């Protein structure tokens, strides 16, 4: 009888460990960007890794390490749906990003929920992106908030397009800001909507790697 009790205790302990491990595996890591040019990543320590072998000295790998994450984080689906309740995004903006996603495509949907959702906030001017991924480094949700105060109505088309395009860039995995005169520079409003070569190279390399690939 005592032996049976010990056996049951052992199995209960093992099941508890499995349950805790499974829970950790699905805890989301949250990325926030752009509110004041800040980037904050919070959440559990990485618990899984990719198996792709990479050359850490590759300049494009260095870009991924600097502007994405180590291990890599990205969407892992062929169609990434986008719902825009602000009316500011358009398919041409999505198609520009689609050129660098290794076959994955951003596509509009008519209603929420969607993979990427663009919503309005009238408190200020600019944008902010919150991107969530699970313990296997696959993004599963991005919420883009566009702050549309009265002053935003006076912005020209380039600034409006640049701001939306900038936030979508964060939503697909370019988490940092790069000061090269392009759309992924730091600031509440983007005075350019040009996707620079460094941003293109980062995303092309990122989407050629498996999620969870160590890059340094």
N, C-alpha and C positions, 0 to 999 in steps of 0.2 A: 504493500500500500504506500509506504513512504517513498519507494522507488518510483511509483507511478506519479505521486505528487511532484517529485523533483523533475520528472520528465515533462509534466504539464507546465510547470513554472518555466522550464527552459524554452518550450515552444512559445509560450506567451511573450517571453522576452524577445525571441527572434522576430515574432510578428510585429512587435512594437517598433523594433529597429527598422524593419521594412517599411512600415507606415510612415515613420518620420522621414526616411530617405525619399519616399515617393512624394511626400508633401514638399520637401525642399526642391525637388526637381521641377515643380510647376510654379514655384514662387517667381513672380515677374520681377525683372530688373527694370527700373524706370529711368528714362532719359528725359531731361528737360533742357530746352535751349531757347535762347534769343530774347527772353523777357527783358533783360538788361544786358544782353550779350553774354550771359552766364551759361555755363554748362555744368550740370550736376548729375552724377550717376549714383544711385543708391540701390541697395539690395544685397542679397547674399553673395558670398564669394562664389566664383565659378565652380561648377561641380562636374562638368563634362568637357571634353576637348574633341576637336576634329582630328582626323588622321592624315590629312593632306601634308605632304612633305614640301616645304617651301625654302627658297633661298633668302635668308634674312637680309642679305646684302643687296637684293633686288630693289632699285629705287622705288618701284611701284608698291612693293611690299612695305617699304618704309612709309609711304603715303597712307596706306591702309592702317598701319599701326598708329600713325599720328592722328588721322581724321576719322577713324571708325572705332575700333576696339581691339583688344588683344585678350582672348581669342576673338575672331571675327564674328560680327552680328549682322544678319541681313534677313530679308524676306526669302522664303524658300517655296515659292509657288509661281506658276507661269502667268496667272492673271492676278493682279493686285487691284482690288476695287477701290474706287475713290468716290465719296459722296461730298458734294459742295453745297452747303446751305447758304453761302454768302453770294454766289453768283460771280465771284471774282476769278475763278480758275477757268481754263478752257482746254480743249483737247490738244491744241498746239503746244501748250506748256507741258502737258503730260508727255507728248510725243518727243519733245526734246530730251527729257530724262530717259525715255524708253530706248534711246539710241545707245545707252551705256549700261544696260541691265542684262546683257548676255541672253537675250530672248525673253526675259520676263517683261510683262507689259502692264502699265498703269492704265486702267480703263474706268470711265465714269459709270456709275450706277445711279438710278433715279431716286433711291431711298436708302435710309440707314436701316440696319447697321451695315457698315462697309469696313474694309481693312483700314483705309485712311479716311477720316472724317474731318471736313473743314467747317468750323463753326464760327459764329460772330460773337464778339464781345465789345460793347460800346464804351468801355471804361477808359480806353487810351488809344494810342496810334501805334501800329506795328503788328508783330506776330509772335507766336510762341508755339513750340511743338513738344508734345509728350509722347514718347515712343516706348512701348513695352515689349519685352521679349522674355522667353522662358529659359529654364536652365540648360536647354540644348542650343541656346544662342540663335533661335529663330524668332524674328519679329512677328508678333501676332496682332498688334494694334498700334495705330498712331492717331493722335488727336491734334489737329492744327487749330489754334485759336487766332483769328484775325481780329485785331482791335480796330473797330471802325468808328472813331469819333468824328465830329464835324470837320476837324482839320484833315482827316483822311480823304474826305470828299474833294478837297482841293488838290490832291496829289495827281500828277499826270499819269498816263497809262504805263510808262516804263516803271515808275515807282510802284504802282499797284501790282503789275505783273512780276516785278522783281521781288517784291515782298512775298507773294504767294509762291513763286518759284523757289525762293530761298527756303521757305518752310517745308516744301515738298522734298527738297534736297535733304533736309534733316530726317524727314520721315522715311526715306529709303536707305539711310545709312551713312550719310556724310554728316557726322555729328559735330565736327569742329567748325572753326571759322578760319579762313585763309585770306591773307591780305595781298591779293594779286590783281586787284581791280575788277573782280568778277562778282557774280551774284551771291557767292557764299562768304562774302566779307561780313565783318561784325557790324551790327547797328540795327536799330528798330525799323528803319525804312531803307530799302535798297534802291539806290539811284541808278543801278544797272541791272539788266536781266541776262547778262552774258555768262554762259557756263565756260569757265576757263579750262585749259588743257590739264592742269593739275587735278581739278575736280573730276574731269572725264577719266583720266588715268586711274584715279582712286576707285571710282565706281566700277570701271571695267575689270580691274584686278579683283576687287571685292566680290563681284558676282561670278568670277571664275573660280573662286575658292568655296569649299564647303563651309557652312556655318560652323563656328567653333574651331576654326583653324588657328593654330598659334602662329603669330607673325613676329615673334621676337622673344 
